Structures are given as C-alpha cells and as structure tokens.
C-alpha cells in the first residue's frame, strides 16, 4: 500500500517561525525515498520558503514526492518543471477582508489590545490572501516571548468568542503560539486533509498525520475526525524520533 505522511510545520518540523534544522532535513530526505510527504500549515507560502524549503535542498525526483498546502490548504503548491507551481488559491475577496479587519478592530477595543504604531517583530495583522492572521507580538517575535504570551490559549479564545459575534460566517481558530487565523467557513486541518485526498488521490487509511496540536481545541485536532492515522508530537525533537520509527518499520517489511 502506498503511504502519504502529512506534517504540520510550526512546532512539528521546526520551532515557531524558525528554520528547520539540518538534522530534520536529512531525515525528511530519507523519508521521501520511501513515502510521499505533504506539509499543511497556517503559514503562507513565503513562510514555507523561509522556514522549510530553504533548509531542504533535494533532487528533483524527491521534490516531486513533496506537496505543500499553505494556509490550511486554501492553496496548494506542487513541484513541476523545476519550480513550485501554485495549483489553486482560494483567495478572500476585498469586502471579506475589510469585514474581518473591522471585526478585529472591535475585538481589540473590547479586550484592550493596543496595536503598536511600529511593531518590533513584524506585522500584527497579516493579509495572506486566503487568510487573515493576527499575531499578538508580530510574526518574527522570538519563540521565548511567544510561549509566554498565551500558553493556555485563554487570551485568544476570549478574542475568538468576540470575533464570532461579529463575523460568524468565517472560520476563526488559534494558530501557532500567539496567532488567530481567519478564513472562509469550514476551513481547518480537516478541510486540508480532504483537499489532500482529492488532489493527491490518497485514501484515509493510506495517510499518517503528525502534528503538535492534536489536543482538543488545538489547530490540528480536526484531523482526528477524518479517519486518518494521527500521531501527536511534543516538538521537532520528538518528530525526528517518530520519523526514524516510521523509516525503521518500513525497512523491516
């Protein structure tokens, strides 16, 4: 039976907004010799380049077995003719974006969140075309700061409750360690798995998903209800252990 290994990115293959390690890249290269691999994350394609692709120099025959699904699979990139081609993109319209931004403004006023005039660590509100993302400290904030801001998701869950009062027609969820992602309705990691099944022609029993947020309320948790095999990881080091086990079991067959 052919197999597809699907990974989350932040907190699974790499630390939040950090480049993937050389050791992880070497393991993925070995994994791609035996399996197809897909990456699904809330990050946009440029973040995939910075965090993932730039750390993964691979021959064409392996890149052709790798598939990228940024912003929870609202876009899909496939390696063809020596470049990464966008196969589809479900962009938000400008009126939709304006409505989402207005809802964030009302939410900030309610909870007392002040957007700095000159954010120290990048944009607080980012337009990812298919998704609007709020990052409390900025996209490029150090991981040590991010982990302290909302470790139990309480701040963001309060903000999400408020946002849902203003824009119930959109999908709103936590992402990463300080983010809130807003997309069209019913867009989550389960939607991403369905897109993967549709475009890559894999059946649920042929897919293994590995992510760090499979707990209830985590942004990976919808995958648990898709019928695919799910493996929770505590971080990149644990993911490396899981990959080694998968490769070892395959070699024993």
Beta strands, then each sheet from edge to edge (+ up, - down):
strand 1: 4-7
strand 2: 36-40
strand 3: 66-69
strand 4: 75-80
strand 5: 83-89
strand 6: 125-127
strand 7: 132-135
strand 8: 170-175
strand 9: 179-184
strand 10: 207-211
strand 11: 229-232
sheet 1: 5+ 4- 3+ 2+ 1+ 10+ 11+
sheet 2: 6+ 7- 9+ 8-
end
